[in-house]
């Protein structure tokens, strides 16, 4: 399973990339997309939406099931990847290139609660 060491992760299978400007890009992990199967629909949060860590803020639908995507940190949605809404299969092609939304965190300490790659690998090995 592909788990890049430069990212952080949640136990709900989101990945988080810290951008140079201090914002976070968020998507679902390779493990999550493999478990879901072929994605057919994405519902992304609205730009400007205020999120608390753990809020359900997006939805992914596959041929198998629909699943919520959760905010890994609290903050404001500052961008969404509208291209994915029209081509959700891009998540299946490369889950780590297919970011869903970007968050300007309200509390940078939230990131300390995220999993590193080793902890996430241990989680999905269970």
CORGI-V789722 format. One record per helix or strand. SS is the DSSP state (hx for helix, st for strand). FROM is the first residue (numbers start at 1). TO is the last residue. If there is no record, write none. Layout:
SS_FROM_TO / SS_FROM_TO
//
This chain:
st_8_9 / st_14_18 / st_24_28 / hx_30_36 / st_39_43 / st_50_51 / st_56_62 / st_66_70 / st_75_80 / hx_82_86 / hx_89_93 / st_101_105 / hx_108_113 / st_115_115 / hx_117_125
//
